[in-house]
Amino acid sequence: MKQPFKSGFVAIIGRPNVGKSTLMNQVIGQKIAIMSDKPQTTRNKIHGVYTTDEAQIVFLDTPGIHKPNSKLGNYMVKAAEDALNEVEAVLFLTDVSEELGGGDRYIIERLKRVNTPVFLVMNKIDKVHPEALLPIIEKYRKLHDFTEIVPVSALQGNNVNTLLEQITKYLDEGPMYYPADQVTDHPEQFVCAELIREKILQMTREEIPHSIAVEIESMGTGDNGVVNIGAVIYVERDSQKGIVIGKNGALLREVGKQARQDMERLLGSKIFLELWVKVKKDWRNRESVLKTLGFRNE
């Protein structure tokens, strides 16, 4: 007898930089969440869709929970906390190569209010000796009664299939929310904007990351089959504009080149990409600008 099809929504939560986007990309098998070593990389809830013959799991990759210090920060934390109440399971992702810290404790306190099954997913096991894992697990066990504890390496894919099997056990019978070949519910424009932002995060120093927003102003296919994309990179200060453009435009050219290569892989067609850099003073605290850039509290 054929097993009933199962489906559900699962939130990935954790402090900044523990590998949430890396896990998302590993599960889906391609790049839909941008990755960077700068904290606060993920700003919107990314929906990644994982489908097999037996089940469909829709993942929400939430912004890292942290103590906010701007309107954008408030938006990001609210988005993360809202996600916990609208899912079938919560994956609390931690980095086993770092000490259990205040950020983890802060999230665990938040998780105590959640009625959903909470999985402790211990990431980056490739960075520690296997014998070191048990004492770490014990530390977390004392703080919260987790439904399941699964050690993984999101980067290398170790144990990720086990995690997916465990999640599926907790899903109820349900419909296929998305077509089997769809991997995200974000429009292509959103993913392209994120790819540009990722490249800037990778190539600039501390003063830039949070001050960057990217908006795709135009996207269309020409008669020759080339997709023409025009994008604006917003910064908060004139000095940042100079940094993003680089000496004689070198940094911006490199950003464009690398983003275009990723977009071509994503869309499967040739891309012509034009980038502009504009200053929008203090945009992270301006409600109207945040709305224009897609930051809305539902």
C-alpha positions in Angstrom: 0.0 0.0 0.0 1.3 3.4 -1.0 2.3 5.7 1.9 0.3 9.0 2.1 2.1 12.1 0.9 3.3 14.3 3.7 4.0 18.1 3.7 4.7 21.0 6.0 6.7 24.1 6.8 9.9 24.1 8.8 11.7 27.2 10.2 15.5 27.3 10.4 16.5 29.5 13.3 19.8 30.4 14.9 22.1 33.2 15.8 23.8 35.0 12.9 26.4 33.1 11.0 25.8 29.5 12.2 25.2 28.3 8.6 21.5 28.6 8.0 21.8 29.6 4.4 24.5 27.0 3.8 22.1 24.3 5.1 19.3 25.6 3.0 21.4 25.5 -0.2 22.8 22.0 0.7 19.2 20.6 1.1 17.9 22.3 -2.1 21.0 21.4 -4.1 21.5 24.9 -5.5 22.0 28.4 -4.5 18.9 30.2 -3.4 20.0 31.8 -0.1 23.1 34.0 -0.3 26.0 33.1 1.8 28.6 35.3 3.4 30.8 35.4 6.5 29.2 38.7 7.6 26.4 38.4 10.2 22.8 39.5 9.2 23.1 38.3 5.6 19.6 37.0 5.4 17.0 39.7 5.6 13.8 38.2 4.3 12.3 34.8 5.0 13.7 32.6 2.2 11.4 29.8 1.2 13.3 26.7 0.0 11.3 23.8 -1.3 12.5 20.2 -0.9 10.4 17.6 -2.7 10.6 13.8 -2.9 8.1 11.2 -4.0 7.0 10.9 -0.3 7.0 14.4 1.0 7.5 18.1 0.5 9.2 20.3 3.1 9.0 24.0 2.7 11.9 25.7 4.6 11.8 29.2 6.0 15.3 30.6 6.4 14.8 33.4 9.0 17.0 36.3 9.7 19.3 35.6 12.7 17.7 36.5 16.0 19.7 39.3 17.7 19.1 42.4 19.8 18.0 45.0 17.2 19.4 48.5 16.9 17.5 49.9 13.9 14.1 49.7 12.2 15.6 47.1 9.8 16.8 45.2 12.8 13.4 45.2 14.4 11.8 44.0 11.2 14.3 41.2 10.9 13.8 39.9 14.5 10.0 40.1 14.2 10.2 38.1 11.0 12.2 35.4 12.7 9.9 35.2 15.7 6.7 35.2 13.7 8.1 32.3 11.7 8.2 30.0 14.8 4.5 30.1 15.2 3.5 29.2 11.7 5.4 26.0 11.0 5.3 22.2 11.7 8.8 22.1 13.1 11.7 24.4 14.1 15.3 23.7 13.4 17.5 25.5 16.0 20.9 25.6 14.2 24.1 25.9 16.3 27.8 26.0 15.5 29.6 23.3 17.5 33.0 24.8 16.8 32.0 27.8 19.0 31.2 27.9 22.7 27.5 28.0 23.7 27.1 31.8 24.1 24.6 34.5 25.1 23.1 34.5 21.6 22.2 30.8 21.8 20.8 31.2 25.3 18.7 34.2 24.1 17.2 32.1 21.3 16.6 29.1 23.6 14.6 31.3 26.0 12.5 32.3 22.9 12.0 28.7 22.0 10.5 27.8 25.3 7.4 29.7 24.3 7.1 27.6 21.1 4.6 24.7 21.0 6.1 23.2 17.8 8.7 20.3 17.8 12.1 21.9 18.1 15.2 20.1 16.6 18.6 20.9 17.9 20.7 20.8 14.7 24.4 20.9 15.6 26.3 22.3 12.6 29.9 22.3 11.5 30.7 18.8 13.0 33.6 18.7 10.4 35.4 21.2 12.6 35.4 19.3 15.9 36.6 15.8 17.0 33.7 13.3 17.3 34.5 12.8 21.0 34.0 16.5 21.7 30.3 16.3 20.6 28.8 14.5 23.6 29.7 17.1 26.2 28.4 19.8 23.9 25.1 18.0 23.4 24.8 17.7 27.2 25.2 21.4 27.7 22.3 22.1 25.3 20.2 19.3 26.8 20.3 21.0 30.2 18.8 24.2 28.8 15.9 22.8 26.8 14.1 19.5 26.1 14.7 19.2 22.4 12.5 16.9 20.3 15.5 15.5 18.3 19.2 16.3 18.3 20.9 15.9 14.9 24.6 16.7 14.3 25.4 17.8 10.7 27.9 19.5 8.4 25.8 21.7 6.2 28.8 22.6 4.1 29.9 19.0 3.4 26.4 17.5 3.5 27.2 15.0 6.4 24.1 13.7 8.0 21.8 16.1 6.1 19.8 13.2 4.7 19.2 11.8 8.2 18.0 15.3 9.3 15.5 15.3 6.3 14.2 11.8 7.3 13.7 12.9 10.9 11.8 16.0 9.8 9.6 14.0 7.5 8.6 11.8 10.5 7.0 14.8 12.2 5.0 16.0 9.1 1.3 15.2 8.7 -0.4 14.0 5.5 -0.8 17.0 3.3 -0.8 18.5 -0.2 2.1 19.4 -2.5 2.2 23.2 -2.0 4.6 23.8 -4.9 5.3 22.1 -8.2 7.8 19.3 -7.7 10.5 21.1 -9.7 10.2 24.4 -7.9 12.9 25.2 -5.3 11.9 28.6 -4.0 8.8 30.9 -4.0 10.9 34.0 -4.5 10.7 35.7 -7.9 13.9 35.6 -10.0 14.3 39.4 -9.4 14.7 38.8 -5.7 17.3 36.1 -6.1 19.3 38.1 -8.6 19.3 41.1 -6.2 20.5 38.9 -3.4 23.3 37.5 -5.6 24.6 41.0 -6.2 24.4 41.8 -2.5 26.3 38.6 -1.7 29.2 39.6 -4.0 29.4 43.1 -2.3 29.4 41.5 1.1 32.2 39.2 0.1 34.4 42.0 -1.4 33.9 44.8 1.1 35.0 45.4 4.7 33.1 45.9 7.9 31.7 49.4 7.2 29.6 48.3 4.2 27.5 45.1 4.9 24.5 46.5 6.7 24.4 49.6 4.6 23.7 47.8 1.3 20.4 47.2 -0.4 19.9 46.1 -4.0 16.9 46.7 -6.2 16.4 45.3 -9.6 14.9 48.1 -11.6 14.5 46.3 -14.9 14.6 42.7 -16.2 13.7 41.6 -19.6 14.7 39.2 -22.4 16.0 40.8 -25.7 15.3 39.4 -29.2 18.7 37.7 -29.1 17.7 35.7 -26.0 20.0 37.7 -23.7 18.4 38.7 -20.3 19.0 42.4 -19.7 19.1 43.3 -16.0 19.5 46.8 -14.5 20.1 47.0 -10.8 20.7 49.8 -8.3 22.9 49.3 -5.2 21.9 51.7 -2.4 24.3 52.8 0.3 23.8 55.2 3.2 26.8 57.6 2.7 28.8 59.1 -0.1 32.0 57.5 1.3 30.4 54.1 1.0 29.5 54.8 -2.6 33.2 55.3 -3.4 34.1 52.0 -1.6 31.5 50.0 -3.6 32.6 51.5 -6.9 36.3 51.0 -6.1 39.3 52.5 -7.7 38.5 53.3 -11.4 35.3 51.2 -11.0 37.3 48.0 -10.4 35.3 46.7 -7.4 31.9 47.3 -9.1 33.1 45.6 -12.3 34.2 42.5 -10.3 30.9 42.4 -8.4 29.0 42.6 -11.7 31.2 39.9 -13.3 30.7 37.4 -10.4 27.0 38.1 -10.0 26.4 37.7 -13.7 28.1 34.3 -13.7 25.8 33.1 -10.8 22.7 34.5 -12.5 23.6 32.7 -15.8 23.8 29.4 -13.8 20.5 30.2 -12.1 18.5 31.3 -15.2 20.2 29.2 -17.7 20.7 32.0 -20.2 23.1 34.8 -21.1 22.9 37.9 -18.9 23.7 41.5 -19.6 24.0 43.2 -16.2 24.2 47.0 -15.6 24.8 48.2 -12.1 24.4 51.7 -10.6 25.3 52.9 -7.1 23.1 55.5 -5.4 23.2 57.1 -1.9 19.9 56.9 0.1 20.8 58.6 3.5 19.9 56.4 6.5 17.7 54.1 4.5 17.6 51.4 7.2 15.5 53.7 9.5 13.2 55.1 6.8 9.9 53.2 6.7 9.0 54.3 3.1 12.4 53.1 1.7 12.2 49.8 3.6 8.7 49.2 2.0 10.1 50.0 -1.5 12.9 47.5 -0.9 10.5 44.7 0.1 10.8 44.8 3.9 7.2 44.5 5.1 5.9 43.1 8.3 3.1 41.0 7.1 
